[in-house]
Amino acid sequence: METILQTRLIGTFLGYGSGRVYRLADGSLWRQEDRRDEPCYREEPLCRVLKDSTARVYLDVQGTSGVVAVVPADHHGSGVGAF
């Protein structure tokens, strides 16, 4: 997988959860698309946004055991998030 962005999550990260929205330091918002559920408490952890050969995008957060599929989130949405 190719790293397309390396940055930090803003605020408290409570782990992965289906439908959660994650705010990154560059101002982008990403919504988790898969059903992975992994509790994890971190304050502003490092993270990477990755892209595979099919152009699917994933989020990899420091301290977690894997990656989750994400899509850009609407800035005006009401998603539950780790931000």
Phi, psi and omega per residue, in radians:
M1 nan 2.577 -3.135
E2 -1.711 2.317 3.053
T3 -1.384 2.117 3.118
I4 -1.816 -0.257 3.105
L5 -2.783 2.347 3.022
Q6 -2.191 2.154 -3.022
T7 -2.777 -2.701 3.074
R8 -2.194 2.646 2.929
L9 -1.372 2.519 3.122
I10 -1.580 2.293 3.085
G11 1.444 -2.711 -3.090
T12 -1.534 2.228 3.059
F13 -1.693 2.133 -3.106
L14 -1.795 0.164 3.116
G15 1.849 3.090 3.118
Y16 -1.417 2.560 3.054
G17 -2.874 2.432 -3.100
S18 -0.934 2.232 3.101
G19 1.472 -0.098 3.138
R20 -1.156 2.629 3.096
V21 -1.981 2.318 -3.095
Y22 -2.026 2.243 3.112
R23 -1.714 2.222 -3.137
L24 -1.779 2.823 -3.074
A25 -1.067 -0.418 3.115
D26 -1.412 0.027 3.122
G27 1.647 -0.135 -3.125
S28 -1.353 2.655 3.087
L29 -2.077 2.380 -3.114
W30 -2.279 2.292 3.122
R31 -1.796 2.297 3.125
Q32 -1.255 2.256 -3.092
E33 -1.761 -0.382 -3.121
D34 -1.681 3.115 -3.037
R35 -1.704 0.195 -3.123
R36 -1.045 2.335 3.124
D37 -2.221 1.996 -3.120
E38 -2.506 1.762 3.087
P39 -1.092 2.430 3.136
C40 -2.890 2.210 3.140
Y41 -1.851 2.110 3.096
R42 -2.555 2.536 3.036
E43 -1.735 2.025 3.104
E44 0.799 1.002 -3.126
P45 -1.246 2.735 2.989
L46 -1.173 2.618 3.093
C47 -2.650 2.855 3.076
R48 -2.285 2.497 2.958
V49 -1.795 2.195 -3.040
L50 -2.069 2.681 3.068
K51 -2.272 2.345 3.109
D52 -1.626 -3.082 -3.067
S53 -1.186 -0.259 3.097
T54 -1.718 0.126 -3.132
A55 1.291 0.229 3.027
R56 -1.306 2.507 -3.027
V57 -1.945 2.478 -3.093
Y58 -2.317 2.707 3.044
L59 -1.991 2.325 3.115
D60 -2.147 1.958 -3.086
V61 -1.839 2.347 3.124
Q62 -0.952 2.288 3.094
G63 1.659 -0.076 3.098
T64 -1.740 2.930 -3.080
S65 -1.652 0.026 -3.129
G66 -3.002 -2.911 -3.114
V67 -1.975 2.801 3.050
V68 -2.207 2.582 3.065
A69 -1.293 2.348 -3.135
V70 -2.343 2.792 3.018
V71 -2.339 2.709 3.073
P72 -1.002 2.413 -3.130
A73 -1.782 2.613 3.082
D74 -1.193 2.233 3.140
H75 -1.098 -0.301 -3.096
H76 -1.832 0.112 -3.105
G77 -1.281 2.995 -3.122
S78 -2.021 0.570 -3.074
G79 -1.131 2.579 3.028
V80 -1.309 2.399 -3.048
G81 -2.544 3.087 3.095
A82 -1.816 0.800 3.132
F83 -2.386 nan nan
